[in-house]
């Protein structure tokens, strides 16, 4: 009888332990939907000399802390020339309490005022659109496409990659990927990748005088860790975005095994 009770208790403990384990380590399947914030265009002077076009979107997920990241990103977008379009005498608390609807209304009012000034820019174009890229177990990957033209010879755009760890509840940086004391090792691999890139442009000297550095604009592919350098980082504006790829097989001993996808080093207990 005692033996039977022991077996029952052990079986119950296994069930409870399994349930707790499932609850702790369950990885949510990400759900993503696009939400428009501002889609507006208008000309405020004759002969279309002062026109603006704004296309700002965001995304909503089933992960609240990821939603918070994109809300903060939208708040940064609703600025003109890096100055928030809210009264200067507002406190930081007041600014945070301003709803996106109110911030959007203020933004459009400020933009209309800017374009009606005597020395208004010839045109104003702003584009921001985040996109869901992929999910690999606990790794959720996104892309932010951004472009701004506010007068001058040309605008400026970039593609930013975001990598969220759903277990850790944070946006990953390069430091999160590296084994201890391996920053120099990664920099060496990036320098080699950059040298290889330059070798394909032997007759083009637009990238002379630039040196590669580690940036947090990276993403994961099936076989490589990829770094994306916006214009001016490694070359002239005309050079555009420069992409450097490092195969995971070359990063063994540099990256944590959890991020060596497609190699024998990857562990099944991650992600």
C-alpha positions as CSV (number, residue, x, y, z in Angstrom):
1,X,0.0,0.0,0.0
2,X,2.8,2.4,1.0
3,X,4.6,1.5,-2.2
4,X,1.5,2.3,-4.3
5,X,1.2,5.7,-2.6
6,X,4.8,6.5,-3.3
7,X,4.3,5.7,-6.9
8,X,1.2,7.9,-7.0
9,X,3.1,10.8,-5.4
10,X,6.0,10.4,-7.7
11,X,3.7,10.4,-10.7
12,X,1.9,13.5,-9.5
13,X,5.2,15.3,-8.9
14,X,6.3,14.4,-12.4
15,X,3.0,15.9,-13.8
16,X,3.3,19.0,-11.7
17,X,7.0,19.5,-12.6
18,X,6.2,19.0,-16.2
19,X,3.4,21.6,-16.0
20,X,5.7,24.1,-14.2
21,X,8.5,23.5,-16.7
22,X,6.0,24.0,-19.6
23,X,4.8,27.3,-18.1
24,X,8.3,28.6,-17.4
25,X,9.9,27.7,-20.8
26,X,6.9,28.0,-23.1
27,X,7.8,30.2,-26.1
28,X,4.9,32.3,-27.4
29,X,4.2,32.3,-31.1
30,X,4.4,35.9,-32.2
31,X,1.3,37.5,-33.7
32,X,1.9,40.7,-35.6
33,X,-0.4,43.3,-37.3
34,X,0.4,46.5,-39.1
35,X,-1.2,49.8,-37.8
36,X,-1.0,53.1,-39.7
37,X,-0.1,56.2,-37.6
38,X,0.1,58.9,-40.2
39,X,-0.5,58.7,-44.0
40,X,-0.8,62.3,-45.2
41,X,0.3,64.5,-48.1
42,X,-0.4,68.1,-48.9
43,X,0.8,71.1,-50.8
44,X,0.6,74.4,-49.0
45,X,1.9,76.9,-51.7
46,X,1.1,77.6,-55.3
47,X,2.7,75.4,-58.0
48,X,3.4,72.7,-55.5
49,X,6.4,74.5,-54.1
50,X,5.9,73.4,-50.5
51,X,4.6,69.9,-50.3
52,X,4.9,67.3,-47.6
53,X,4.3,63.5,-47.6
54,X,4.4,61.4,-44.4
55,X,3.9,57.7,-44.2
56,X,4.5,56.4,-40.7
57,X,3.3,53.0,-39.6
58,X,3.9,50.8,-36.6
59,X,3.2,47.2,-35.6
60,X,1.2,45.6,-32.8
61,X,2.2,42.2,-31.4
62,X,0.9,39.9,-28.6
63,X,4.1,40.8,-26.6
64,X,3.6,43.9,-24.5
65,X,7.2,44.9,-24.0
66,X,7.8,44.7,-27.8
67,X,4.8,46.9,-28.3
68,X,6.4,49.4,-25.9
69,X,9.6,49.5,-28.0
70,X,7.7,50.3,-31.1
71,X,5.6,53.0,-29.4
72,X,8.8,54.7,-28.2
73,X,10.1,54.4,-31.8
74,X,7.0,56.1,-33.1
75,X,7.3,58.9,-30.6
76,X,10.9,59.5,-31.8
77,X,9.6,59.7,-35.4
78,X,7.0,62.4,-34.6
79,X,9.6,65.1,-34.4
80,X,10.8,67.8,-36.7
81,X,14.6,68.3,-37.0
82,X,15.1,66.3,-33.8
83,X,12.8,68.7,-31.8
84,X,9.7,67.1,-30.3
85,X,6.6,69.0,-31.5
86,X,5.2,69.7,-28.0
87,X,5.4,72.9,-26.0
88,X,8.9,73.6,-24.6
89,X,7.6,74.2,-21.1
90,X,6.1,70.8,-20.8
91,X,7.8,68.5,-18.3
92,X,9.2,65.1,-19.2
93,X,6.2,63.5,-17.4
94,X,3.8,65.6,-19.4
95,X,5.5,64.5,-22.6
96,X,5.2,60.8,-21.8
97,X,1.5,61.3,-20.9
98,X,0.8,62.8,-24.3
99,X,-1.2,60.3,-26.3
100,X,-0.1,59.2,-29.7
101,X,-3.2,60.9,-31.2
102,X,-2.3,64.2,-29.5
103,X,1.3,63.9,-30.6
104,X,0.2,63.1,-34.2
105,X,-2.0,66.2,-34.3
106,X,0.7,68.4,-32.9
107,X,3.2,67.0,-35.4
108,X,0.9,67.7,-38.5
109,X,0.2,71.2,-37.2
110,X,3.9,71.9,-36.8
111,X,4.7,70.4,-40.2
112,X,2.0,72.6,-41.9
113,X,3.5,75.6,-40.1
114,X,7.0,74.8,-41.2
115,X,6.0,74.4,-44.9
116,X,4.2,77.8,-44.9
117,X,7.2,79.7,-43.7
118,X,9.0,82.1,-46.1
119,X,12.1,79.9,-46.3
120,X,10.3,76.6,-46.1
121,X,12.1,73.5,-47.5
122,X,11.2,72.7,-51.1
123,X,9.7,69.4,-49.9
124,X,9.4,67.2,-46.9
125,X,9.1,63.4,-47.0
126,X,9.2,61.1,-44.1
127,X,8.8,57.3,-44.2
128,X,8.9,54.8,-41.3
129,X,7.7,51.2,-41.4
130,X,8.7,48.4,-39.1
131,X,8.2,44.8,-40.4
132,X,8.2,41.4,-38.9
133,X,11.1,39.4,-40.3
134,X,11.0,35.9,-38.8
135,X,10.8,34.0,-35.5
136,X,13.3,31.2,-34.6
137,X,11.9,29.8,-31.4
138,X,12.6,32.5,-28.8
139,X,14.4,34.8,-31.3
140,X,12.0,37.3,-32.9
141,X,13.5,39.4,-35.8
142,X,12.2,42.7,-37.1
143,X,13.2,45.2,-39.7
144,X,12.8,49.0,-39.6
145,X,12.8,50.9,-42.9
146,X,13.3,54.6,-42.5
147,X,13.8,57.6,-44.9
148,X,13.7,61.4,-44.3
149,X,14.0,64.2,-46.8
150,X,13.8,67.7,-45.4
151,X,15.4,69.8,-48.1
152,X,19.0,69.8,-49.4
153,X,20.7,67.7,-52.0
154,X,19.2,64.4,-50.9
155,X,17.4,62.6,-48.1
156,X,18.7,59.9,-45.8
157,X,17.5,56.4,-45.3
158,X,18.5,53.2,-43.5
159,X,17.4,49.7,-42.8
160,X,17.7,48.8,-39.1
161,X,17.5,45.2,-37.8
162,X,16.0,44.4,-34.4
163,X,16.4,41.1,-32.6
164,X,14.3,40.4,-29.5
165,X,14.9,37.5,-27.1
166,X,11.4,36.4,-26.0
167,X,12.9,34.5,-23.0
168,X,15.1,37.3,-21.7
169,X,12.5,39.9,-22.6
170,X,15.0,42.3,-24.2
171,X,16.4,43.6,-27.5
172,X,19.7,41.8,-28.2
173,X,22.9,43.7,-28.7
174,X,26.2,42.4,-30.1
175,X,27.5,42.0,-26.5
176,X,24.7,39.6,-25.8
177,X,26.0,37.3,-28.6
178,X,29.6,37.2,-27.7
179,X,31.6,34.8,-25.6
180,X,33.7,36.6,-22.9
181,X,36.6,38.7,-24.3
182,X,35.7,38.0,-27.9
183,X,35.0,41.5,-29.2
184,X,38.4,41.8,-30.9
185,X,37.8,38.4,-32.5
186,X,34.5,39.6,-34.0
187,X,36.1,42.9,-35.1
188,X,38.9,40.9,-36.9
189,X,36.2,38.9,-38.8
190,X,34.4,42.0,-39.8
191,X,37.6,43.6,-41.0
192,X,38.3,40.6,-43.1
193,X,34.7,40.7,-44.6
194,X,35.2,44.5,-45.3
195,X,38.5,43.8,-47.0
196,X,36.8,41.2,-49.2
197,X,34.1,43.7,-50.0
198,X,36.6,46.4,-51.0
199,X,38.5,43.8,-53.2
200,X,35.4,43.6,-55.4
201,X,35.5,47.4,-56.0
202,X,39.1,47.7,-57.0
203,X,38.4,50.7,-59.3
204,X,36.1,52.5,-56.8
205,X,37.9,54.6,-54.2
206,X,34.7,56.0,-52.6
207,X,35.3,53.8,-49.5
208,X,38.9,54.9,-48.9
209,X,39.6,56.3,-45.5
210,X,36.9,54.3,-43.7
211,X,37.5,51.6,-41.0
212,X,35.0,49.0,-40.0
213,X,33.6,49.0,-36.5
214,X,31.1,46.8,-34.6
215,X,27.6,48.1,-34.7
216,X,24.3,46.7,-33.3
217,X,22.6,46.7,-36.7
218,X,22.7,42.9,-37.3
219,X,20.5,40.0,-38.3
220,X,20.7,36.3,-38.6
221,X,20.4,34.3,-41.8
222,X,20.4,30.5,-42.3
223,X,24.3,30.4,-42.5
224,X,25.7,33.8,-41.5
225,X,25.6,36.7,-39.1
226,X,25.0,39.8,-41.2
227,X,25.9,43.4,-40.3
228,X,24.2,46.2,-42.2
229,X,26.1,49.6,-42.4
230,X,24.0,52.6,-43.4
231,X,25.3,55.3,-45.8
232,X,28.4,57.2,-44.5
233,X,29.4,54.4,-42.1
234,X,31.8,52.7,-44.5
235,X,31.6,54.8,-47.6
236,X,30.1,57.9,-49.3
237,X,26.3,58.4,-49.6
238,X,26.5,57.2,-53.1
239,X,27.9,53.9,-51.9
240,X,24.7,53.2,-50.1
241,X,24.2,50.5,-47.5
242,X,27.1,48.1,-47.1
243,X,26.4,44.6,-45.9
244,X,29.0,42.4,-44.4
245,X,28.3,38.7,-43.8
246,X,30.3,36.3,-41.6
247,X,29.5,32.6,-41.8
248,X,28.6,31.0,-38.5
249,X,31.4,28.4,-39.1
250,X,33.9,31.2,-38.8
251,X,32.4,32.5,-35.5
252,X,32.8,29.3,-33.5
253,X,34.7,30.3,-30.4
254,X,33.5,33.9,-30.8
255,X,29.7,33.7,-30.6
256,X,27.9,31.9,-27.8
257,X,26.8,28.4,-29.1
258,X,23.2,29.5,-28.8
259,X,23.7,31.8,-31.8
260,X,25.7,29.5,-34.1
261,X,22.7,28.5,-36.2
262,X,23.2,25.7,-38.7
263,X,26.4,24.4,-37.0
264,X,27.1,21.4,-34.7
265,X,27.6,24.0,-31.9
266,X,24.0,25.0,-31.7
267,X,22.2,23.8,-28.6
268,X,18.7,22.5,-28.6
269,X,18.0,24.0,-25.1
270,X,18.1,27.5,-26.7
271,X,16.1,29.4,-27.6
